[in-house]
């Protein structure tokens, strides 16, 4: 990919409109738009990261990303945004609720979008969504169409994977203590404002119709 080129942004117009609508942002908003994000395993090629970079180039953005424990994967997101010239602050996971009232939008990616519009994503997404809903901050999920569960999977839930306790304990021995270490969580559709896709916007309630239109036969 040539330097300075952003991948996978065919839906950027839809996303930009959503960001503007959130608080008359990018053009008339005084000062940079504050966007909260969460680690996206697709990295710089992801819709979420690339869209934040594009939004910054179009009108100025301050990015805030979670630390994303236990592996602190937020460092990857922070580095990618900083390398692209986006002012970025990494936030400890437990401070999400404290910072949310200062945000203009939450922008996340997706591991999968289920048939009813539920979002399966890196663990910690649902706490962002809950805090955003409480503060009336829109949560926009950037999800390519292949992230939507095909119509044949209607009614089926993706299993939440759990990882080893050693990832959390950092070598500390805690006899008698159990560790609960899920990799993903499920955000209910009512906490997702909209899905921004390469085919335009999709309301969570329209996820099944969207998959029928774009993933029929799978």
C-alpha positions, -999 to 999 in steps of 0.1 A, spaced: 0 0 0 15 34 -10 25 57 19 -4 79 30 -31 58 13 -59 47 35 -75 12 30 -111 2 28 -128 36 30 -155 32 4 -181 39 31 -163 70 45 -190 94 33 -216 76 54 -193 76 84 -183 112 80 -220 122 79 -227 103 111 -198 120 128 -210 154 117 -245 146 129 -233 136 163 -226 172 173 -223 193 141 -188 179 140 -158 182 117 -169 215 101 -188 237 126 -176 221 159 -152 243 177 -121 224 184 -113 188 175 -138 160 176 -132 136 205 -135 100 194 -133 71 218 -121 38 203 -113 3 213 -86 -21 201 -94 -35 166 -74 -67 157 -76 -58 121 -51 -30 128 -43 -2 103 -63 -20 77 -94 -19 98 -124 2 90 -124 18 125 -87 28 126 -87 40 90 -119 60 95 -104 78 125 -74 88 104 -96 100 76 -118 120 99 -87 136 114 -74 146 79 -109 159 70 -114 181 100 -93 174 131 -98 146 156 -86 138 191 -85 100 196 -88 82 229 -83 45 229 -86 20 257 -56 1 272 -73 -32 264 -60 -55 290 -48 -81 297 -25 -79 267 -26 -40 265 -34 -42 228 -45 -6 229 -8 2 225 -11 -11 190 -40 12 182 -24 42 199 9 37 179 -9 33 146 -29 65 152 1 84 164 21 73 134 -6 87 112 -4 121 129 -36 117 150 -34 132 185 -41 101 207 -44 94 244 -45 59 258 -69 54 287 -69 27 313 -99 4 309 -115 12 342 -116 50 334 -140 46 305 -170 59 324 -151 89 338 -140 101 304 -171 93 284 -190 126 291 -162 145 273 -165 124 241 -184 132 209 -186 97 195 -174 61 201 -160 43 171 -153 6 172 -148 -23 148 -164 -57 148 -154 -93 151 -190 -103 140 -224 -87 137 -251 -113 147 -285 -118 130 -303 -96 155 -279 -67 153 -258 -77 184 -221 -68 181 -194 -93 190 -162 -76 195 -131 -74 217 -140 -76 254 -146 -42 269 -167 -30 240 -200 -35 260 -187 -13 288 -179 14 263 -214 10 249 -231 12 283 -212 44 292 -219 59 258 -256 52 261 -257 67 296 -239 99 283 -260 100 251 -228 96 230 -234 78 197 -216 44 192 -208 38 156 -195 4 145 -174 2 113 -182 -33 100 -174 -46 65 -203 -67 51 -183 -99 56 -185 -93 94 -222 -99 93 -234 -134 102 -250 -149 70 -287 -156 69 -282 -193 73 -269 -186 109 -300 -169 120 -308 -177 157 -273 -190 164 -250 -173 188 -212 -171 184 -194 -187 213 -174 -164 236 -138 -176 238 -120 -177 272 -82 -175 276 -57 -187 302 -55 -171 336 -18 -166 332 -25 -137 308 -41 -118 337 -19 -128 366 14 -116 351 33 -143 369 18 -135 403 6 -165 423 -29 -161 438 -39 -194 455 -76 -199 457 -84 -171 432 -103 -180 400 -97 -158 369 -125 -150 343 -108 -139 311 -131 -137 281 -116 -126 247 -149 -110 233 -181 -97 246 -216 -92 231 -231 -57 229 -269 -57 225 -283 -40 195 -300 -13 214 -266 1 225 -253 4 189 -263 36 171 -255 24 136 -233 1 116 -213 19 89 -205 -5 61 -192 -3 25 -228 -4 14 -239 25 35 -255 26 70 -273 -3 86 -295 0 117 -289 -28 142 -325 -39 137 -319 -43 100 -289 -66 103 -307 -97 91 -322 -79 61 -287 -65 54 -271 -100 54 -299 -113 32 -292 -86 7 -254 -89 6 -247 -124 19 -275 -145 4 -265 -181 -2 -239 -182 26 
